[in-house]
Amino acid sequence: MVKTQGEFENSKSKKLNNSNQLQIPLCSFCYDRNFSKNKMCLVKHTISVKIIRTGMKVCYICRNFFLITLPSIVDEISNSEMFNSTACIIPVDIGTSLPFFFYENEDYLRSMFQIKGTTGIKTQTNLLIREKIRKNKKCTIDHVNPELKFDVVIENDLSFNINCKAREFYLLGRYIKLDRGIAQKDKNWIKMDSQTFHKLIDRKEESIEHSIRKSVWSEYNAEEMKITWTGSEDKYSLVLGSGRPFIVKVINPKIKGSDEKKVLEKDVELYLKKINHDEIDYYSKYRILVTIFVKLNEKVRDFGHFQRLVQTLTGEVTFRVKNRKTTRNIYAAKLVSVECDKLEISLDMDNGIPIKQFVGGNEPIEPCLSNTLETKCECIYFDINDVILNK
């Protein structure tokens, strides 16, 4: 019997449905993203291709990433230590890096079914994670200036790594040194990991830097910190009054920590306070009240004469730093006491004048105490009695 054209087409369609149909399973996320408003089957050459929505089979595009892996990612971010260390609302941003086969499989289906203008898999992944985190935690999404940035990397086997980076911030610090023999900088300092940090705590190192790093690390568990000194003093100098300021840049803290912190150790007091970046310059310019202890090459016979000479030191002080002429000021100079061949001099001066150079004159500086007193002078040590910020 000869088949009619209609019977032939029906027979062909039945044959394709029974033996030559390719079914492509998609999870509900990938299905809704691509086919909620598009056709779900077509004939490609002699094979019928049909998209089926299923929760039982492995999704062709994401391999069930949205059903299995994404909830684990949300849980790990939600349990981040940075969230648990504060009760404040935190601005966060979350980004992902997906396996290449996600894009490749989705692009292949979109090309086959001529799908255009729909949300991509990366966009949907980011939106889902951000929305779930925003609901679970007291946080807002901020792409411009987030306090926390989570970078999620998904591997081909759907395992993942989450790298959390917190926004860096600055601390204004002040230190007071109540005993002599404490250095400012730690010469034995090395970049720490967590194991080295515990060794650092146990190490009996007497330096201001040691105390600063230990305190900042304990409070914020920072990945790294950079200390900017606003000046230095001799190891045997005291630092009194309100203390000498310094700046700490805290990089990727794992704990939010307090906005202000006071640390009292033996012979060292530290004060730390969070500040904005634009405040840094204000704290780098200040005056110091300093007492200098000087040894002369001869005995002092006329106190009044030396007192008058010391008073002439007020005014501009010029010296060179890295081959550049620098000018600072002395606002007041006073001879406090004399004992045989030793002097005690009080100065109100700008921070940054090299005191030992100013006393001895071994390097060019004008004026110089040795030249002013017309005898060789040597700085035994000096103490900073107070710091006065410029208004």
TORVEX-695075 format. One record per residue (C-alpha): residue in three letters; z, y, x. Coordinates in steps of 0.2 Angstrom, whole numbers, always signed. Layout:
<site resn="ala" Z="Z" Y="Y" X="X"/>
...
***
This chain:
<site resn="met" Z="+0" Y="+0" X="+0"/>
<site resn="val" Z="-5" Y="+17" X="+6"/>
<site resn="lys" Z="+10" Y="+29" X="+6"/>
<site resn="thr" Z="+8" Y="+47" X="-1"/>
<site resn="gln" Z="+11" Y="+62" X="+10"/>
<site resn="gly" Z="+28" Y="+65" X="+1"/>
<site resn="glu" Z="+34" Y="+47" X="+3"/>
<site resn="phe" Z="+29" Y="+48" X="+22"/>
<site resn="glu" Z="+40" Y="+63" X="+25"/>
<site resn="asn" Z="+54" Y="+55" X="+16"/>
<site resn="ser" Z="+53" Y="+40" X="+26"/>
<site resn="lys" Z="+52" Y="+50" X="+42"/>
<site resn="ser" Z="+67" Y="+60" X="+38"/>
<site resn="lys" Z="+77" Y="+44" X="+33"/>
<site resn="lys" Z="+72" Y="+36" X="+49"/>
<site resn="leu" Z="+78" Y="+51" X="+59"/>
<site resn="asn" Z="+95" Y="+52" X="+50"/>
<site resn="asn" Z="+98" Y="+33" X="+53"/>
<site resn="ser" Z="+92" Y="+31" X="+71"/>
<site resn="asn" Z="+88" Y="+47" X="+80"/>
<site resn="gln" Z="+101" Y="+59" X="+75"/>
<site resn="leu" Z="+112" Y="+67" X="+89"/>
<site resn="gln" Z="+129" Y="+73" X="+83"/>
<site resn="ile" Z="+138" Y="+86" X="+93"/>
<site resn="pro" Z="+156" Y="+87" X="+89"/>
<site resn="leu" Z="+165" Y="+104" X="+90"/>
<site resn="cys" Z="+183" Y="+109" X="+88"/>
<site resn="ser" Z="+187" Y="+121" X="+74"/>
<site resn="phe" Z="+188" Y="+136" X="+86"/>
<site resn="cys" Z="+171" Y="+133" X="+94"/>
<site resn="tyr" Z="+164" Y="+128" X="+77"/>
<site resn="asp" Z="+170" Y="+144" X="+69"/>
<site resn="arg" Z="+165" Y="+155" X="+83"/>
<site resn="asn" Z="+147" Y="+149" X="+84"/>
<site resn="phe" Z="+142" Y="+141" X="+67"/>
<site resn="ser" Z="+152" Y="+148" X="+53"/>
<site resn="lys" Z="+137" Y="+158" X="+48"/>
<site resn="asn" Z="+123" Y="+149" X="+56"/>
<site resn="lys" Z="+113" Y="+133" X="+52"/>
<site resn="met" Z="+122" Y="+117" X="+58"/>
<site resn="cys" Z="+107" Y="+105" X="+61"/>
<site resn="leu" Z="+89" Y="+106" X="+67"/>
<site resn="val" Z="+75" Y="+94" X="+73"/>
<site resn="lys" Z="+72" Y="+95" X="+91"/>
<site resn="his" Z="+56" Y="+86" X="+95"/>
<site resn="thr" Z="+59" Y="+69" X="+86"/>
<site resn="ile" Z="+78" Y="+70" X="+86"/>
<site resn="ser" Z="+89" Y="+77" X="+73"/>
<site resn="val" Z="+103" Y="+88" X="+81"/>
<site resn="lys" Z="+118" Y="+90" X="+70"/>
<site resn="ile" Z="+134" Y="+100" X="+73"/>
<site resn="ile" Z="+150" Y="+92" X="+66"/>
<site resn="arg" Z="+167" Y="+100" X="+64"/>
<site resn="thr" Z="+180" Y="+88" X="+70"/>
<site resn="gly" Z="+198" Y="+87" X="+76"/>
<site resn="met" Z="+196" Y="+68" X="+81"/>
<site resn="lys" Z="+183" Y="+69" X="+94"/>
<site resn="val" Z="+182" Y="+79" X="+111"/>
<site resn="cys" Z="+174" Y="+96" X="+108"/>
<site resn="tyr" Z="+157" Y="+97" X="+117"/>
<site resn="ile" Z="+160" Y="+115" X="+123"/>
<site resn="cys" Z="+179" Y="+116" X="+127"/>
<site resn="arg" Z="+184" Y="+98" X="+128"/>
<site resn="asn" Z="+198" Y="+102" X="+116"/>
<site resn="phe" Z="+205" Y="+116" X="+127"/>
<site resn="phe" Z="+210" Y="+127" X="+112"/>
<site resn="leu" Z="+220" Y="+112" X="+104"/>
<site resn="ile" Z="+229" Y="+105" X="+120"/>
<site resn="thr" Z="+229" Y="+117" X="+135"/>
<site resn="leu" Z="+230" Y="+134" X="+127"/>
<site resn="pro" Z="+247" Y="+131" X="+118"/>
<site resn="ser" Z="+254" Y="+126" X="+135"/>
<site resn="ile" Z="+248" Y="+142" X="+143"/>
<site resn="val" Z="+256" Y="+152" X="+129"/>
<site resn="asp" Z="+273" Y="+143" X="+132"/>
<site resn="glu" Z="+273" Y="+146" X="+151"/>
<site resn="ile" Z="+269" Y="+164" X="+149"/>
<site resn="ser" Z="+282" Y="+166" X="+135"/>
<site resn="asn" Z="+295" Y="+158" X="+147"/>
<site resn="ser" Z="+292" Y="+170" X="+161"/>
<site resn="glu" Z="+307" Y="+176" X="+170"/>
<site resn="met" Z="+301" Y="+194" X="+169"/>
<site resn="phe" Z="+302" Y="+193" X="+150"/>
<site resn="asn" Z="+319" Y="+186" X="+150"/>
<site resn="ser" Z="+326" Y="+199" X="+162"/>
<site resn="thr" Z="+324" Y="+213" X="+150"/>
<site resn="ala" Z="+327" Y="+218" X="+132"/>
<site resn="cys" Z="+314" Y="+232" X="+133"/>
<site resn="ile" Z="+297" Y="+231" X="+126"/>
<site resn="ile" Z="+285" Y="+228" X="+140"/>
<site resn="pro" Z="+267" Y="+233" X="+142"/>
<site resn="val" Z="+257" Y="+218" X="+148"/>
<site resn="asp" Z="+239" Y="+212" X="+151"/>
<site resn="ile" Z="+232" Y="+195" X="+151"/>
<site resn="gly" Z="+216" Y="+189" X="+159"/>
<site resn="thr" Z="+208" Y="+172" X="+161"/>
<site resn="ser" Z="+196" Y="+163" X="+172"/>
<site resn="leu" Z="+187" Y="+148" X="+163"/>
<site resn="pro" Z="+177" Y="+133" X="+170"/>
<site resn="phe" Z="+159" Y="+136" X="+171"/>
<site resn="phe" Z="+154" Y="+122" X="+160"/>
<site resn="phe" Z="+162" Y="+131" X="+145"/>
<site resn="tyr" Z="+149" Y="+145" X="+147"/>
<site resn="glu" Z="+135" Y="+132" X="+151"/>
<site resn="asn" Z="+138" Y="+121" X="+136"/>
<site resn="glu" Z="+140" Y="+136" X="+124"/>
<site resn="asp" Z="+125" Y="+145" X="+130"/>
<site resn="tyr" Z="+115" Y="+129" X="+128"/>
<site resn="leu" Z="+120" Y="+127" X="+110"/>
<site resn="arg" Z="+117" Y="+145" X="+106"/>
<site resn="ser" Z="+100" Y="+144" X="+114"/>
<site resn="met" Z="+95" Y="+129" X="+104"/>
<site resn="phe" Z="+101" Y="+136" X="+88"/>
<site resn="gln" Z="+96" Y="+154" X="+92"/>
<site resn="ile" Z="+113" Y="+161" X="+89"/>
<site resn="lys" Z="+116" Y="+179" X="+94"/>
<site resn="gly" Z="+129" Y="+193" X="+92"/>
<site resn="thr" Z="+144" Y="+182" X="+91"/>
<site resn="thr" Z="+161" Y="+182" X="+100"/>
<site resn="gly" Z="+160" Y="+173" X="+117"/>
<site resn="ile" Z="+173" Y="+159" X="+122"/>
<site resn="lys" Z="+181" Y="+170" X="+135"/>
<site resn="thr" Z="+184" Y="+184" X="+123"/>
<site resn="gln" Z="+191" Y="+172" X="+110"/>
<site resn="thr" Z="+202" Y="+164" X="+123"/>
<site resn="asn" Z="+209" Y="+181" X="+129"/>
<site resn="leu" Z="+212" Y="+187" X="+111"/>
<site resn="leu" Z="+221" Y="+171" X="+106"/>
<site resn="ile" Z="+233" Y="+171" X="+120"/>
<site resn="arg" Z="+237" Y="+190" X="+119"/>
<site resn="glu" Z="+240" Y="+189" X="+100"/>
<site resn="lys" Z="+252" Y="+174" X="+102"/>
<site resn="ile" Z="+261" Y="+182" X="+116"/>
<site resn="arg" Z="+263" Y="+198" X="+107"/>
<site resn="lys" Z="+270" Y="+189" X="+92"/>
<site resn="asn" Z="+282" Y="+179" X="+102"/>
<site resn="lys" Z="+289" Y="+192" X="+114"/>
<site resn="lys" Z="+294" Y="+210" X="+113"/>
<site resn="cys" Z="+278" Y="+217" X="+122"/>
<site resn="thr" Z="+263" Y="+227" X="+119"/>
<site resn="ile" Z="+245" Y="+224" X="+126"/>
<site resn="asp" Z="+240" Y="+238" X="+139"/>
<site resn="his" Z="+224" Y="+236" X="+149"/>
<site resn="val" Z="+226" Y="+252" X="+158"/>
<site resn="asn" Z="+244" Y="+252" X="+165"/>
<site resn="pro" Z="+253" Y="+236" X="+161"/>
<site resn="glu" Z="+270" Y="+232" X="+168"/>
<site resn="leu" Z="+265" Y="+214" X="+169"/>
<site resn="lys" Z="+248" Y="+207" X="+173"/>
<site resn="phe" Z="+245" Y="+188" X="+170"/>
<site resn="asp" Z="+230" Y="+180" X="+178"/>
<site resn="val" Z="+227" Y="+163" X="+170"/>
<site resn="val" Z="+215" Y="+151" X="+180"/>
<site resn="ile" Z="+209" Y="+135" X="+171"/>
<site resn="glu" Z="+202" Y="+121" X="+181"/>
<site resn="asn" Z="+188" Y="+109" X="+177"/>
<site resn="asp" Z="+200" Y="+96" X="+172"/>
<site resn="leu" Z="+209" Y="+109" X="+161"/>
<site resn="ser" Z="+224" Y="+110" X="+172"/>
<site resn="phe" Z="+229" Y="+129" X="+174"/>
<site resn="asn" Z="+238" Y="+141" X="+186"/>
<site resn="ile" Z="+246" Y="+157" X="+180"/>
<site resn="asn" Z="+249" Y="+171" X="+193"/>
<site resn="cys" Z="+260" Y="+185" X="+186"/>
<site resn="lys" Z="+260" Y="+201" X="+195"/>
<site resn="ala" Z="+272" Y="+215" X="+190"/>
<site resn="arg" Z="+268" Y="+234" X="+192"/>
<site resn="glu" Z="+274" Y="+241" X="+209"/>
<site resn="phe" Z="+287" Y="+254" X="+208"/>
<site resn="tyr" Z="+296" Y="+266" X="+220"/>
<site resn="leu" Z="+314" Y="+268" X="+224"/>
<site resn="leu" Z="+323" Y="+283" X="+231"/>
<site resn="gly" Z="+336" Y="+277" X="+243"/>
<site resn="arg" Z="+350" Y="+285" X="+252"/>
<site resn="tyr" Z="+361" Y="+277" X="+266"/>
<site resn="ile" Z="+378" Y="+283" X="+273"/>
<site resn="lys" Z="+383" Y="+275" X="+289"/>
<site resn="leu" Z="+402" Y="+276" X="+292"/>
<site resn="asp" Z="+403" Y="+267" X="+309"/>
<site resn="arg" Z="+394" Y="+269" X="+326"/>
<site resn="gly" Z="+383" Y="+255" X="+333"/>
<site resn="ile" Z="+373" Y="+251" X="+317"/>
<site resn="ala" Z="+354" Y="+253" X="+320"/>
<site resn="gln" Z="+342" Y="+260" X="+307"/>
<site resn="lys" Z="+328" Y="+247" X="+309"/>
<site resn="asp" Z="+329" Y="+228" X="+311"/>
<site resn="lys" Z="+319" Y="+224" X="+326"/>
<site resn="asn" Z="+320" Y="+205" X="+322"/>
<site resn="trp" Z="+312" Y="+207" X="+305"/>
<site resn="ile" Z="+299" Y="+196" X="+299"/>
<site resn="lys" Z="+290" Y="+194" X="+282"/>
<site resn="met" Z="+300" Y="+183" X="+271"/>
<site resn="asp" Z="+297" Y="+168" X="+260"/>
<site resn="ser" Z="+312" Y="+162" X="+249"/>
<site resn="gln" Z="+318" Y="+151" X="+262"/>
<site resn="thr" Z="+318" Y="+164" X="+275"/>
<site resn="phe" Z="+327" Y="+176" X="+263"/>
<site resn="his" Z="+342" Y="+164" X="+262"/>
<site resn="lys" Z="+343" Y="+164" X="+281"/>
<site resn="leu" Z="+342" Y="+183" X="+281"/>
<site resn="ile" Z="+357" Y="+184" X="+269"/>
<site resn="asp" Z="+367" Y="+173" X="+280"/>
<site resn="arg" Z="+362" Y="+181" X="+296"/>
<site resn="lys" Z="+375" Y="+194" X="+302"/>
<site resn="glu" Z="+363" Y="+207" X="+307"/>
<site resn="glu" Z="+370" Y="+225" X="+307"/>
<site resn="ser" Z="+356" Y="+237" X="+303"/>
<site resn="ile" Z="+352" Y="+249" X="+289"/>
<site resn="glu" Z="+335" Y="+240" X="+286"/>
<site resn="his" Z="+344" Y="+223" X="+285"/>
<site resn="ser" Z="+355" Y="+230" X="+271"/>
<site resn="ile" Z="+341" Y="+238" X="+262"/>
<site resn="arg" Z="+330" Y="+223" X="+262"/>
<site resn="lys" Z="+344" Y="+211" X="+257"/>
<site resn="ser" Z="+349" Y="+223" X="+242"/>
<site resn="val" Z="+331" Y="+226" X="+236"/>
<site resn="trp" Z="+327" Y="+207" X="+237"/>
<site resn="ser" Z="+342" Y="+202" X="+228"/>
<site resn="glu" Z="+340" Y="+214" X="+214"/>
<site resn="tyr" Z="+321" Y="+213" X="+211"/>
<site resn="asn" Z="+315" Y="+197" X="+220"/>
<site resn="ala" Z="+300" Y="+207" X="+226"/>
<site resn="glu" Z="+285" Y="+198" X="+234"/>
<site resn="glu" Z="+285" Y="+212" X="+247"/>
<site resn="met" Z="+293" Y="+229" X="+251"/>
<site resn="lys" Z="+288" Y="+243" X="+262"/>
<site resn="ile" Z="+301" Y="+256" X="+268"/>
<site resn="thr" Z="+296" Y="+273" X="+272"/>
<site resn="trp" Z="+309" Y="+282" X="+283"/>
<site resn="thr" Z="+311" Y="+301" X="+281"/>
<site resn="gly" Z="+319" Y="+303" X="+298"/>
<site resn="ser" Z="+329" Y="+293" X="+311"/>
<site resn="glu" Z="+345" Y="+295" X="+320"/>
<site resn="asp" Z="+353" Y="+287" X="+336"/>
<site resn="lys" Z="+361" Y="+270" X="+334"/>
<site resn="tyr" Z="+378" Y="+277" X="+338"/>
<site resn="ser" Z="+376" Y="+292" X="+326"/>
<site resn="leu" Z="+386" Y="+293" X="+309"/>
<site resn="val" Z="+377" Y="+298" X="+293"/>
<site resn="leu" Z="+389" Y="+306" X="+281"/>
<site resn="gly" Z="+388" Y="+317" X="+265"/>
<site resn="ser" Z="+375" Y="+312" X="+252"/>
<site resn="gly" Z="+366" Y="+301" X="+265"/>
<site resn="arg" Z="+349" Y="+301" X="+273"/>
<site resn="pro" Z="+335" Y="+298" X="+260"/>
<site resn="phe" Z="+321" Y="+285" X="+262"/>
<site resn="ile" Z="+308" Y="+277" X="+250"/>
<site resn="val" Z="+305" Y="+259" X="+246"/>
<site resn="lys" Z="+289" Y="+253" X="+238"/>
<site resn="val" Z="+293" Y="+237" X="+229"/>
<site resn="ile" Z="+278" Y="+226" X="+227"/>
<site resn="asn" Z="+276" Y="+213" X="+213"/>
<site resn="pro" Z="+295" Y="+211" X="+208"/>
<site resn="lys" Z="+299" Y="+195" X="+199"/>
<site resn="ile" Z="+314" Y="+203" X="+191"/>
<site resn="lys" Z="+314" Y="+219" X="+182"/>
<site resn="gly" Z="+332" Y="+224" X="+189"/>
<site resn="ser" Z="+342" Y="+240" X="+186"/>
<site resn="asp" Z="+335" Y="+258" X="+187"/>
<site resn="glu" Z="+350" Y="+262" X="+199"/>
<site resn="lys" Z="+360" Y="+252" X="+211"/>
<site resn="lys" Z="+375" Y="+256" X="+222"/>
<site resn="val" Z="+378" Y="+244" X="+237"/>
<site resn="leu" Z="+394" Y="+245" X="+247"/>
<site resn="glu" Z="+395" Y="+235" X="+263"/>
<site resn="lys" Z="+406" Y="+236" X="+278"/>
<site resn="asp" Z="+403" Y="+253" X="+286"/>
<site resn="val" Z="+386" Y="+255" X="+275"/>
<site resn="glu" Z="+384" Y="+263" X="+258"/>
<site resn="leu" Z="+367" Y="+262" X="+249"/>
<site resn="tyr" Z="+361" Y="+271" X="+234"/>
<site resn="leu" Z="+345" Y="+266" X="+226"/>
<site resn="lys" Z="+336" Y="+274" X="+211"/>
<site resn="lys" Z="+319" Y="+271" X="+203"/>
<site resn="ile" Z="+307" Y="+287" X="+204"/>
<site resn="asn" Z="+289" Y="+291" X="+200"/>
<site resn="his" Z="+276" Y="+291" X="+214"/>
<site resn="asp" Z="+274" Y="+310" X="+212"/>
<site resn="glu" Z="+292" Y="+313" X="+216"/>
<site resn="ile" Z="+291" Y="+306" X="+234"/>
<site resn="asp" Z="+285" Y="+322" X="+243"/>
<site resn="tyr" Z="+300" Y="+331" X="+236"/>
<site resn="tyr" Z="+313" Y="+320" X="+245"/>
<site resn="ser" Z="+304" Y="+320" X="+262"/>
<site resn="lys" Z="+308" Y="+338" X="+265"/>
<site resn="tyr" Z="+326" Y="+342" X="+268"/>
<site resn="arg" Z="+338" Y="+351" X="+279"/>
<site resn="ile" Z="+352" Y="+342" X="+289"/>
<site resn="leu" Z="+369" Y="+348" X="+295"/>
<site resn="val" Z="+371" Y="+340" X="+312"/>
<site resn="thr" Z="+385" Y="+340" X="+325"/>
<site resn="ile" Z="+378" Y="+337" X="+343"/>
<site resn="phe" Z="+389" Y="+331" X="+357"/>
<site resn="val" Z="+382" Y="+337" X="+374"/>
<site resn="lys" Z="+387" Y="+334" X="+392"/>
<site resn="leu" Z="+383" Y="+347" X="+405"/>
<site resn="asn" Z="+380" Y="+347" X="+423"/>
<site resn="glu" Z="+394" Y="+360" X="+426"/>
<site resn="lys" Z="+410" Y="+364" X="+418"/>
<site resn="val" Z="+411" Y="+378" X="+405"/>
<site resn="arg" Z="+421" Y="+393" X="+411"/>
<site resn="asp" Z="+417" Y="+406" X="+398"/>
<site resn="phe" Z="+417" Y="+400" X="+380"/>
<site resn="gly" Z="+412" Y="+416" X="+372"/>
<site resn="his" Z="+397" Y="+417" X="+383"/>
<site resn="phe" Z="+391" Y="+400" X="+378"/>
<site resn="gln" Z="+395" Y="+404" X="+360"/>
<site resn="arg" Z="+383" Y="+419" X="+361"/>
<site resn="leu" Z="+369" Y="+408" X="+369"/>
<site resn="val" Z="+370" Y="+394" X="+356"/>
<site resn="gln" Z="+369" Y="+407" X="+342"/>
<site resn="thr" Z="+352" Y="+412" X="+349"/>
<site resn="leu" Z="+345" Y="+395" X="+345"/>
<site resn="thr" Z="+342" Y="+400" X="+327"/>
<site resn="gly" Z="+324" Y="+403" X="+322"/>
<site resn="glu" Z="+308" Y="+393" X="+324"/>
<site resn="val" Z="+307" Y="+377" X="+335"/>
<site resn="thr" Z="+290" Y="+372" X="+341"/>
<site resn="phe" Z="+285" Y="+355" X="+348"/>
<site resn="arg" Z="+271" Y="+343" X="+348"/>
<site resn="val" Z="+269" Y="+327" X="+338"/>
<site resn="lys" Z="+254" Y="+316" X="+341"/>
<site resn="asn" Z="+246" Y="+331" X="+350"/>
<site resn="arg" Z="+248" Y="+342" X="+335"/>
<site resn="lys" Z="+259" Y="+357" X="+336"/>
<site resn="thr" Z="+273" Y="+356" X="+324"/>
<site resn="thr" Z="+286" Y="+370" X="+318"/>
<site resn="arg" Z="+303" Y="+368" X="+311"/>
<site resn="asn" Z="+318" Y="+380" X="+309"/>
<site resn="ile" Z="+336" Y="+381" X="+314"/>
<site resn="tyr" Z="+345" Y="+391" X="+301"/>
<site resn="ala" Z="+362" Y="+392" X="+309"/>
<site resn="ala" Z="+370" Y="+387" X="+326"/>
<site resn="lys" Z="+388" Y="+387" X="+332"/>
<site resn="leu" Z="+398" Y="+381" X="+347"/>
<site resn="val" Z="+412" Y="+371" X="+339"/>
<site resn="ser" Z="+422" Y="+366" X="+354"/>
<site resn="val" Z="+422" Y="+364" X="+373"/>
<site resn="glu" Z="+431" Y="+351" X="+384"/>
<site resn="cys" Z="+428" Y="+353" X="+402"/>
<site resn="asp" Z="+409" Y="+349" X="+404"/>
<site resn="lys" Z="+406" Y="+343" X="+386"/>
<site resn="leu" Z="+401" Y="+354" X="+371"/>
<site resn="glu" Z="+402" Y="+351" X="+352"/>
<site resn="ile" Z="+388" Y="+361" X="+343"/>
<site resn="ser" Z="+385" Y="+362" X="+324"/>
<site resn="leu" Z="+367" Y="+365" X="+318"/>
<site resn="asp" Z="+360" Y="+368" X="+301"/>
<site resn="met" Z="+341" Y="+363" X="+304"/>
<site resn="asp" Z="+326" Y="+356" X="+296"/>
<site resn="asn" Z="+324" Y="+337" X="+296"/>
<site resn="gly" Z="+311" Y="+331" X="+309"/>
<site resn="ile" Z="+317" Y="+341" X="+325"/>
<site resn="pro" Z="+319" Y="+328" X="+339"/>
<site resn="ile" Z="+337" Y="+331" X="+344"/>
<site resn="lys" Z="+337" Y="+323" X="+361"/>
<site resn="gln" Z="+321" Y="+332" X="+366"/>
<site resn="phe" Z="+329" Y="+348" X="+359"/>
<site resn="val" Z="+344" Y="+346" X="+370"/>
<site resn="gly" Z="+337" Y="+339" X="+386"/>
<site resn="gly" Z="+320" Y="+346" X="+386"/>
<site resn="asn" Z="+312" Y="+331" X="+395"/>
<site resn="glu" Z="+297" Y="+334" X="+384"/>
<site resn="pro" Z="+290" Y="+351" X="+379"/>
<site resn="ile" Z="+300" Y="+360" X="+365"/>
<site resn="glu" Z="+304" Y="+378" X="+362"/>
<site resn="pro" Z="+318" Y="+383" X="+362"/>
<site resn="cys" Z="+327" Y="+370" X="+372"/>
<site resn="leu" Z="+346" Y="+369" X="+374"/>
<site resn="ser" Z="+345" Y="+366" X="+393"/>
<site resn="asn" Z="+335" Y="+381" X="+396"/>
<site resn="thr" Z="+345" Y="+392" X="+384"/>
<site resn="leu" Z="+362" Y="+388" X="+393"/>
<site resn="glu" Z="+353" Y="+388" X="+410"/>
<site resn="thr" Z="+360" Y="+371" X="+415"/>
<site resn="lys" Z="+355" Y="+353" X="+412"/>
<site resn="cys" Z="+361" Y="+346" X="+396"/>
<site resn="glu" Z="+361" Y="+328" X="+390"/>
<site resn="cys" Z="+364" Y="+322" X="+372"/>
<site resn="ile" Z="+378" Y="+310" X="+371"/>
<site resn="tyr" Z="+376" Y="+307" X="+352"/>
<site resn="phe" Z="+374" Y="+316" X="+336"/>
<site resn="asp" Z="+381" Y="+314" X="+319"/>
<site resn="ile" Z="+372" Y="+319" X="+302"/>
<site resn="asn" Z="+386" Y="+327" X="+292"/>
<site resn="asp" Z="+376" Y="+331" X="+276"/>
<site resn="val" Z="+358" Y="+332" X="+269"/>
<site resn="ile" Z="+352" Y="+347" X="+259"/>
<site resn="leu" Z="+336" Y="+345" X="+249"/>
<site resn="asn" Z="+325" Y="+360" X="+248"/>
<site resn="lys" Z="+324" Y="+367" X="+231"/>
***
